Amino acid sequence: MLTITIFITIEHMIKEKIYVIGHKSPDTDTVCSAIAYAEFLKKKKLNAISAIAGEINSETKFVLDYFKIKKPSKLESIKGKRVVLVDHNEAAQSPDGVEEAEIIEILDHHKIGRTFDRPINFQTKPLGSTSTLVAQRMLADKFKITRPLAGILLSAILSDTVIFKSSTTTPEDIKIAKALASIAKIKNIKEFGIEVKKKKSDLRGLSAEKIVCSDFKIFQEGEVKFGIGQVEMVDLTEIKKRKTELLSAMEKVMLGEKAVFLILMMTDIMNEGSELLVSGDASYLAKALKKDIKDNSVYAKGMMSRKKDLVPLLVGAIN
């Protein structure tokens, strides 16, 4: 855990708005952790507002509707605003205008991917979900977590850890999830988790480009810029039929981002593995997996996490 402190007068912080916001292509963890942490900061007498940097996916919509929580407003740019970033810290993944925003705090569960020219509050822990970190803060502070907040935080943990099947899952994630389930009155965590994930698996009516970008992140390693999208399914049969149009959409996104390559992780929740589609220079993926890439596709058994299972291998291959 890295913690750096900045001193700001209480009066100044109370007066100005603080936007709590996650990464582009928001997923359930980034949205729910932003909502919950904004509520936590409000109890500290701060003028905190949760926000999103893009459209929410079907899974997140289901979670917010289920627990009757209003979707945060979308911010086109955070330029000139005071912000708390959650669930990411790399500039390439941040909302537009981040370079001209005043970042006062970051809560994350990913590797540190940037530096700052001044001290800020920065906490990152090797957890399966940023929502676990937010819930830890709340419980340690004896913050009264309401059923709706407990429900969305639990949902985010189940989503990011793929119902505890992801390699990123820690005992703390499970412990916190059980505590939140009790508050949210969710009797069967696994059954609820499957219900949540099924909503994200339903890709009917979505264009190939929306599928690619629904949970998409850009990474920069040295001179190599690359992107990884991920969809988590209970059955890969239908999405595999759309391989040609998905690759076409990936090519379009790759060119728009000026990336060297793009990967779409099609993760099979039940069988615990991922079919990887790759557009652009496939040599990095081949080197990372030590496998030949045939017809822009390769299966990786046991690969569930973009953050822990795939990105480190690609970084190693690039370097």
N, C-alpha and C positions, 0 to 999 in steps of 0.2 A: 504494500500500500504506500502510495506517495501522497503526502499531504503538504501543501504549501499554503501559507496564510497571507491574506491581504487585509489590512485594517481600513475600514470605511466607517465614517460616522453613522450612528444609528439614525439620526435625523435625515440624512441624505438618502439612506436606503429605504426608509419608510415612505418618503415622499415620492420617489420615482418608481415607475412600473418596472417590474422584472419579469421577462418572458422566459418560461421554462419550456425548452423545445428540444426535440431529438433530431435524428438524421433525416436526409431526404429519403423518399420511398418508405414512409413510416410503417413499421410493423407493430404488433401488439405491445411488445415490451417498450418500445420507444414512446408510444402514445400514452400507455397506462402509467409508466414511471413518471412522465412529465405531469400528468394530471395529479397523481398522488403527491409528488414532491411540491407542486405548487400549493396544494392544500396544507401541506406541512409547513411551508414557509409563511402562509397566511396566519397560522397560529403563532408564528414568531413576530406578528405585527408587520409583515412585509407585504408590499403591494404586488403579489406574485400572480401571474396569469399563465396558464398552460396554453401551448400553441402547437400546431403541426406544420411541417414544411412541404407537405404533399397530400394527396388523397389517401384515405385509409383503405385497407383491403377488407374483404368480406369477413374474415375472421375477427378483425378488430371491431367492425360494425356490429357483429353478433354479440361480442363481449360487452360493448357499451350499451347496446339495447337491452341485453339480458339483465344488467345491473342498473338500468335506467340512469345512465350518466350521459350528459350532453357532450357531443363531439367538440373538441377544441376548435377555435377559429384558425384558419390557415393564414400564415404570414408569407407573403411573396418574397420579402427580404427582411433581414434583421439588421440592415445597415443603420448605424446610429442608435441602436437599441441596447439596453442592458439585458444580458441574457445569462441563463444557466443552461449549459448543454448537458443532455442526458443521453446515455446509451451510445456514445461515440465521442471521439476527440480529434480524429483526423480531419483536416480542413477540407479535403476533397469530398467528404461525406456530409459536411455541414450545410445548413441552409444558405441561400444566396446572401451576400453582403456580410459574411462572417468576418472578413478581414477588416471591416470598418465598424464592427460591433464591439461593445465593451463586455467581454466575457468575465463574469465575476466568479463563476464556479463550474466545475465539471464533475459529474458522477457517471462512472462507466464501469464496464467489466471486460473491456478489450485492452489490447496492448497499447502503450503510449506511442502515439504516432506523430507528435508535433511538439514544438517548444514555444515558449512565450517570452516576450521582452519585459515582462513584469511578473511579480508573484500573483498567483490566484489560488483559490481553494480548489484542490484537485484530488479527488479520491477515486482510485480504481482498485478493484479487487478481483481475483480470479474466481468469479462466480458464474453460474449458468445464466444469470439474468440481472439486469440493472434493477429490476423491480425487487429482487431479493435484497439488494443494497439499500434501496429506499425503505423497505419494510424493516430492515435492521435498524435504520436511523429512527424510525417511528417508535419501534418497540423499546429501544434504548432510552428514548426521550419520554417514555410513558405517554405518547400521543394516543388519543382514543381513536382507533381505526374503526370507521363505520363499516357496516356490511357491504355497501357498494364499493368502497375503496378496497376492502379486503378481497372482494370478488374479482375486481379488475387486476389487482396485483397478483393474485393466485393464477388467474388466466394467463397473464404475461409470463410467469415463471413456467407454467406448463407448456406454453407455446415455445419459448426459447430453449427449453431443455428437451423438447419433443417428448413430453410426458415422462421425463427422467431417463430417456433412452440415449440422449446425446452424451458424448464424452466430456462435455463441458459441465455436466451435472456434478454438484458437490453435496456432501452431507448437509451443509448449511441450507442449500436450496430446498432440500426435502423437508428439513426441520421447519423452515419458515413457511413453506407451502402448507404443511399440516396445521400450523398455528393459524394461518389465514383461512384455511378451509373451515376451521371450527367457527371463526367469526362470521364467515360468509354463509354458514349453514349448508356447506356442500358435503354430503355424507360419503360419496364415493369419488375420490379424487381422480382415479384412472378413467372412470366412465365419463366424468365431466370433461377431462382432458381430451378424450377421443371425440366428444361432441364438439369441442372448440376446434380441434384440428380438422374435422370433417368440413367445417365451414370454409377453411382456407383451401381445402382440396377441391372444392366445387369451382371449376374453371369455366363452367358453361356460360356462353355469352361474352367471354373475354377474348379480345384479339390477341394474336401471338405477341405483339409488342407489349401489351399490358401484362401478359404472363411473365415475360422476361424482366420487366421493370417493377413488378409488384413487390419484390423484396430484393432490391438491387443495391450493390455498393461498389464504389470505385476505390481502387488502391493504387498507390504510387510507391514503387520500390526502385530507388535509383532513377535511371532513365526510363524504366519500364512502367507504363501505366496499363492497368488491366481492370476488368470488371467481373464481378460474380453475382449472378442472380440465383435465387433458390426458391423452389416450390416444394412443399411437403405434402405427399399424397398417401392415401391408404391403399391405392392401387395405381400403378403406372401405365396400365394398358391403354387407356384413352389418350393420355398425353403423348405417348410414344407415336401414336398415329399422326401427330401433328409435327413431327420432326422437321420436315422440309420447310414449313412455314415458320417454325421457331428459329431455325438457322437463318432464314432470310431476315427475320426481325432482329436477330442478334447482330447480323452484319450491319444493319442500319444503325442500331444503337452504338455499335463499336466505332463506326465512322463518325458519328455525331460526337462521341466522347474523345475521339482521337486516341483510342486505346490500341495497344499492340494485340491483345486478344481478349475474348469474352468467354465466360463459362456459365452455363446454366446447370445448376445442381437440381436434378429431379430426384428428390429423396423419398424413398419407400419406407414409411413409418413402420409398417408391420414386419417387413423382412429385413429392416435395418441395413440399408445400403443406399447408394446413389448412382444413378445413371448420369454421366456428365457429357453434355453437349459442348463443343468448343468451336468458336469461330475465330478466324485470324491465325496467328502463329501458334500452332498446336505443339511445338517442340518443348515449350516450357512445361506443359501438362504431362507430356510423355516422359520427360526427364523426372518430374516430380513423383509420378506414380511408378516409374520404371516399367512402363507398359507401352505397347504400340497403340496408336490411335487409329481406328479404322472407321471410315465414313463419318468422321467428325464426332465420334462417340466412343465412350469407354465406361465400363461398370466398375465401381469401387465398393467392394463388400465392406460393411462396417462403417462406412463414411456417412456421418449424420450431421456434423457441424462444419459450417464454412469457416468459422473463426479458429477452431482448434484442429480440425482434421485436414482441411484443404489449404488454407492460406499459408501456414508455416511451411508446408511442402513446396508450394510455389515460390515463396521467398527464398528458400534454400536452393531451388533450381535456378532462379534468376541470379543469385549471387555465386 
